[in-house]
Amino acid sequence: MKFKLLIIGIFLLFVAPVISAAESDYVFKLGEDALLIASCDVNGVPCDPALALCNMTLRYPNGTYLVDFQPMTVRANGDVNYTINSNNLVEVGKEYPGKINCIQSGENKTATFVMMITPTGDNQSVPTLFLILGIASIITLVFGMWLQNEYIGFISGALFIITGIYSMIYGIGNLADLYTRTISFSCMGLGFIFEIAAGYKVVEGLIGDRAF
């Protein structure tokens, strides 16, 4: 029973990020300026730099204004862009709701979007390498317990530690930084526990062999 609860708990540790994470229209990396580029057309006609007037509004996750109806640059290809300083983008894993309004030849168009800041600038809920390391850690743990093989348990512990170090350095997709560190420390803590337990079994076995 305890074994089943342990496996379920570890499984939830890796599945929870997939459930909790959300996709956004724009994702930028923490610590870097955000160059937001959007396609622009009014009633199917691409925005003309000489005719179109576009403004952007962007709010912090708490609802206050980050950008209050500021003019955007209209490009020759019809796109519009606006650069946001990285010093204003420090809330990780939370949604910044925005709106773009363009007027051209008396016609008006408004589009909404959601922007997010992540540790890696990745919109994936869970990076592939993190998922592979996590699954490999769990599989080796299951086999190690099933076969009662401390050497496989030792490998499992090492994989958990590597998974924790990876998530601490590179983050986990669009998850908040505090949550990322929590998962990192949990993985490394589990890894060290399994390493110590497996090492104890190995030493115990060696002492037992010498006794005979």
N, C-alpha and C positions, 0 to 999 in steps of 0.2 A: 504493500500500500504506500509506504513512504517513497519507494522507488518510483511509483507511478506519479505521485504528487511532485517529486523532484523534476521528472521529465516534463510534466505539464507546465510547471512554473518556468522552466528554461525555455520551453517552446513559446510561451506567451511573451517572454522577454524579447524574442525576435519578431513575433507576429504583431505585437502592439503598435510598432511604428507604422506598419503597413495600414492598419485600421485607422490610426489617428491622423495620418498625414493627408494634406489636401493639395490638389493641383492648382496652380496659378497661371495667369496669362503671361506674366513676366517674372523672371526670377534672376536676382543678381547676387553676387558674392559679397559677403560681409567685408568691409574695409576698402571696397573699390567703388569709384564713382559709377552711377547707374545711367547709362545712355539709353533712354527709352525711345524706340523707333516704332512708329505705327503707320500702316498704310492709310491713305486718306482719299476719299472720293465723296462727292456730294451728288446724290441722285445718279450714281453710276459714272459721273465725270471725274477723272483724277484731279486732285487739287493742283492749281496753277500757282507758282510762287508769286506771280504778279497780281493775282486776283484773290487768292484765298487768305483768310485770316483765321488762324487756329489758336485756341487757348487751352491750357490744361489746368485741371484742378486735382490735387492729390491730398489725401488725408492720412494722418498717422493712424495706427490701429485703435487709438483711443477716441478718434473722431475729430481731433483738432486739425487745422490746416497745416500741411507741409508746403504745398504749392497752392496759392490762391489765385486761380484764373490768370495764369501767366502766359504770355505769347510763346508759341512754339515756332521752330524753324521749319519752313516749308521747302522741301527739296525739289530739285528739277524733275525727279522721277515720280513725284506725287506723294512721297512719304513725308511724314512730319517727325521731328525729334526734339527731345528736351533732356538736358543733362542735370542730374541731381547729385549734389555733393555727398560723398560717403559719410561725412561727419553727421549728417542728418538721418542716416539710415543705420540705426544701431539695434532696432528691435527685431530679433531673429525669430523666424518661424511664424510670424504673425502677418495678417493680410493688411496691405495698404490699398484701400479702395480709391479709384481714380476715375476721371471723366475728361474726355476730349471733345471740344466743341469747335466746329469749323463752319465758317460762312463764306460762300462764294456765289457771286452774281445774284445776290438776294436770297439764295437758298441756304438753309441751315441744316446741319446734321450733328447729332451728339452720339458718342459711343462711350460705354463704360468698360472698365477693366479692373483687374486685381493684380497687385504687385506684391512680391515677397522677397525677403532677404534670407539667405541660408548660409551656413558655414562654408559650403563648397560651391555655391552658385548652381547647384544641381536641383532640378525639379522632380527628380525621382524620389519617391517616398523612402525607398531603401536601395542604396547602391548595390550592384550585382556582386562585387567582391565581398562586401560585408555579409551579404546573404549566403554566399558560398562558404565563407569562413564559419559563419554561425551554424549552418547545416552540418558541415564537416565536424564541428566541435560536438554537436549533439549526437551525431551518428557514432563517432568514436567513443563517446561516453556510454551510449547504450550498449555497444558491443563489448566495451571493457567490463561493464557490470554484468552483462549476460554471460560472458565467458569467464568472469572473475579473473581477468588478466590485468595485473597492475601496470604492465608496460603500455598497454593500450590506454589505460586510464591516465598514464603520464603524458602520452601524446595528446589526449583530449584536453588536459589541463593547459598544455603549451598552446594549443589552438585557441582556447578561450582567452588566454593572455594576449595572443597576437590579435584576436578580434577586438579586444578592448583597446589595445594600443592603436590599431587602425582607426577605430571610431573616434578616439580622442584627438588624433592628429588631423584626420580628414573630415570629421563630422559624419552625419548620417542623413544625406539628402536635405530635405527641407524641414528637419526637426529643429526645435529650439536648442540653443547651445547648452542650457542647463540640463535638459533631458538627455542630450547626447552624452554629457559627462556622467550622468547617472548610469546610463547603460554601459559606458566604458568602464567605470569603476566596478559595476556589478559583474561584468565579464571577467575582468582581471581578478576580482576577489574570488569568483568561482574557480578560475584557473589555478590560483595559488592554493586553494583548498584541495583541489584534486591532485595537484602536484605533490603537496605535503602528504596526503593520504596514500598516494601511490608509492611515493618514496619510502614511507614508513613500512608499507607492505614488502617492498623489495628488501629493505634492510632486515626486517623481521625474518624473511625467508632465508637470507644469507646466514644470519645468526643461527637459525634452526638447522640449516644444512651442516654448519660447522660443529654443532652440538653432537652430531652423530659421527 
